[in-house]
Amino acid sequence: MILEKIILVALASTFFLILLDKLEVITYMQLHATRLFGRFKRLPSCDFCMLFWLNLLIALPLAFISNIFYLGVPLFSTPLALAIYANCRATLK
């Protein structure tokens, strides 16, 4: 049951990161990182960091709607999402 949630959140965050990469939003964020993120200007260049925050953004509404244990899902879905994203980047380029 929890494994399904981890896999679905990982797949959703990977999809959104690939979509943002294809729309060149990631490139824009990297170019304007100082203005957008201030002290956290390295955030757009870290795939693990972006996937963690995407996982958390996906899990937060789920935690408020159904179960508070969704807040632990990003801890386990981020490495899975990173592996999927790295594999997709290697095959797409």
CYANA upper distance limits for C-alpha pairs under 8 A (distance plus 0.5 A):
  1 MET  CA      5 LYS  CA      7.28
  2 ILE  CA      6 ILE  CA      6.77
  3 LEU  CA      7 ILE  CA      6.67
  4 GLU  CA      8 LEU  CA      6.57
  5 LYS  CA      9 VAL  CA      6.57
  5 LYS  CA     73 VAL  CA      7.85
  6 ILE  CA     10 ALA  CA      6.60
  6 ILE  CA     73 VAL  CA      6.16
  6 ILE  CA     74 PRO  CA      8.03
  6 ILE  CA     76 PHE  CA      7.16
  6 ILE  CA     77 SER  CA      5.60
  7 ILE  CA     11 LEU  CA      6.59
  7 ILE  CA     77 SER  CA      7.07
  7 ILE  CA     80 LEU  CA      8.17
  8 LEU  CA     12 ALA  CA      6.56
  9 VAL  CA     13 SER  CA      6.61
  9 VAL  CA     55 ASN  CA      6.75
  9 VAL  CA     58 ILE  CA      7.28
  9 VAL  CA     59 ALA  CA      7.64
  9 VAL  CA     73 VAL  CA      8.23
  9 VAL  CA     74 PRO  CA      8.26
  9 VAL  CA     77 SER  CA      7.12
 10 ALA  CA     14 THR  CA      6.60
 10 ALA  CA     55 ASN  CA      7.28
 10 ALA  CA     77 SER  CA      5.49
 10 ALA  CA     78 THR  CA      6.92
 10 ALA  CA     80 LEU  CA      6.79
 10 ALA  CA     81 ALA  CA      5.13
 11 LEU  CA     15 PHE  CA      6.58
 11 LEU  CA     81 ALA  CA      6.94
 11 LEU  CA     84 ILE  CA      8.43
 12 ALA  CA     16 PHE  CA      6.79
 12 ALA  CA     58 ILE  CA      8.44
 13 SER  CA     17 LEU  CA      6.64
 13 SER  CA     51 LEU  CA      6.86
 13 SER  CA     54 LEU  CA      6.08
 13 SER  CA     55 ASN  CA      6.17
 13 SER  CA     58 ILE  CA      7.89
 13 SER  CA     81 ALA  CA      7.50
 14 THR  CA     18 ILE  CA      6.61
 14 THR  CA     51 LEU  CA      7.67
 14 THR  CA     81 ALA  CA      6.17
 14 THR  CA     82 LEU  CA      8.13
 14 THR  CA     84 ILE  CA      7.54
 14 THR  CA     85 TYR  CA      6.34
 15 PHE  CA     19 LEU  CA      6.59
 16 PHE  CA     20 LEU  CA      6.56
 17 LEU  CA     21 ASP  CA      6.55
 17 LEU  CA     50 MET  CA      8.44
 17 LEU  CA     51 LEU  CA      7.79
 18 ILE  CA     22 LYS  CA      6.62
 18 ILE  CA     85 TYR  CA      7.99
 19 LEU  CA     23 LEU  CA      6.66
 20 LEU  CA     24 GLU  CA      6.60
 20 LEU  CA     25 VAL  CA      5.70
 20 LEU  CA     26 ILE  CA      6.57
 21 ASP  CA     25 VAL  CA      6.53
 21 ASP  CA     26 ILE  CA      5.88
 21 ASP  CA     27 THR  CA      7.85
 24 GLU  CA     28 TYR  CA      6.88
 25 VAL  CA     29 MET  CA      6.62
 26 ILE  CA     30 GLN  CA      6.65
 26 ILE  CA     44 PRO  CA      7.00
 27 THR  CA     31 LEU  CA      6.71
 28 TYR  CA     32 HIS  CA      6.70
 29 MET  CA     33 ALA  CA      5.84
 29 MET  CA     36 LEU  CA      7.75
 29 MET  CA     44 PRO  CA      6.65
 30 GLN  CA     41 LYS  CA      8.44
 30 GLN  CA     42 ARG  CA      8.50
 30 GLN  CA     44 PRO  CA      5.97
 30 GLN  CA     45 SER  CA      7.03
 32 HIS  CA     36 LEU  CA      6.63
 33 ALA  CA     37 PHE  CA      6.01
 33 ALA  CA     38 GLY  CA      7.53
 33 ALA  CA     40 PHE  CA      8.40
 33 ALA  CA     41 LYS  CA      5.30
 33 ALA  CA     42 ARG  CA      7.75
 33 ALA  CA     43 LEU  CA      8.41
 33 ALA  CA     44 PRO  CA      7.62
 34 THR  CA     38 GLY  CA      5.26
 34 THR  CA     39 ARG  CA      7.67
 34 THR  CA     40 PHE  CA      8.20
 34 THR  CA     41 LYS  CA      5.62
 36 LEU  CA     41 LYS  CA      8.18
 37 PHE  CA     41 LYS  CA      5.74
 37 PHE  CA     43 LEU  CA      8.28
 42 ARG  CA     46 CYS  CA      7.21
 43 LEU  CA     49 CYS  CA      6.82
 43 LEU  CA     50 MET  CA      7.21
 44 PRO  CA     49 CYS  CA      8.41
 44 PRO  CA     50 MET  CA      7.10
 46 CYS  CA     50 MET  CA      6.82
 47 ASP  CA     51 LEU  CA      6.55
 47 ASP  CA     82 LEU  CA      7.69
 48 PHE  CA     52 PHE  CA      6.61
 48 PHE  CA     78 THR  CA      7.56
 48 PHE  CA     79 PRO  CA      8.18
 48 PHE  CA     82 LEU  CA      6.74
 49 CYS  CA     53 TRP  CA      6.82
 50 MET  CA     54 LEU  CA      6.60
 51 LEU  CA     55 ASN  CA      6.46
 51 LEU  CA     78 THR  CA      6.56
 51 LEU  CA     81 ALA  CA      7.43
 51 LEU  CA     82 LEU  CA      7.47
 52 PHE  CA     56 LEU  CA      6.66
 52 PHE  CA     74 PRO  CA      6.72
 52 PHE  CA     75 LEU  CA      8.16
 52 PHE  CA     78 THR  CA      5.92
 53 TRP  CA     57 LEU  CA      6.58
 54 LEU  CA     58 ILE  CA      6.69
 55 ASN  CA     59 ALA  CA      6.53
 55 ASN  CA     73 VAL  CA      8.35
 55 ASN  CA     74 PRO  CA      5.67
 55 ASN  CA     77 SER  CA      7.74
 55 ASN  CA     78 THR  CA      7.30
 56 LEU  CA     60 LEU  CA      6.42
 56 LEU  CA     71 LEU  CA      7.71
 56 LEU  CA     74 PRO  CA      6.12
 57 LEU  CA     61 PRO  CA      7.87
 58 ILE  CA     62 LEU  CA      7.56
 59 ALA  CA     63 ALA  CA      6.53
 59 ALA  CA     70 TYR  CA      6.16
 59 ALA  CA     71 LEU  CA      6.62
 59 ALA  CA     73 VAL  CA      7.46
 59 ALA  CA     74 PRO  CA      7.59
 60 LEU  CA     64 PHE  CA      6.88
 60 LEU  CA     70 TYR  CA      7.64
 60 LEU  CA     71 LEU  CA      6.97
 61 PRO  CA     65 ILE  CA      6.57
 62 LEU  CA     66 SER  CA      6.37
 62 LEU  CA     67 ASN  CA      7.50
 62 LEU  CA     70 TYR  CA      6.95
 63 ALA  CA     67 ASN  CA      5.33
 63 ALA  CA     68 ILE  CA      5.08
 63 ALA  CA     69 PHE  CA      7.10
 63 ALA  CA     70 TYR  CA      5.36
 63 ALA  CA     71 LEU  CA      6.70
 64 PHE  CA     68 ILE  CA      7.10
 69 PHE  CA     73 VAL  CA      7.82
 70 TYR  CA     74 PRO  CA      8.43
 72 GLY  CA     76 PHE  CA      7.83
 73 VAL  CA     77 SER  CA      6.47
 74 PRO  CA     78 THR  CA      6.14
 75 LEU  CA     79 PRO  CA      8.45
 76 PHE  CA     80 LEU  CA      7.77
 77 SER  CA     81 ALA  CA      6.49
 78 THR  CA     82 LEU  CA      6.52
 79 PRO  CA     83 ALA  CA      6.75
 80 LEU  CA     84 ILE  CA      6.82
 81 ALA  CA     85 TYR  CA      6.46
 82 LEU  CA     86 ALA  CA      6.48
 83 ALA  CA     87 ASN  CA      6.68
 84 ILE  CA     88 CYS  CA      6.65
 85 TYR  CA     89 ARG  CA      6.59
 86 ALA  CA     90 ALA  CA      6.71
 87 ASN  CA     91 THR  CA      6.87
 88 CYS  CA     92 LEU  CA      6.44
 89 ARG  CA     93 LYS  CA      6.61
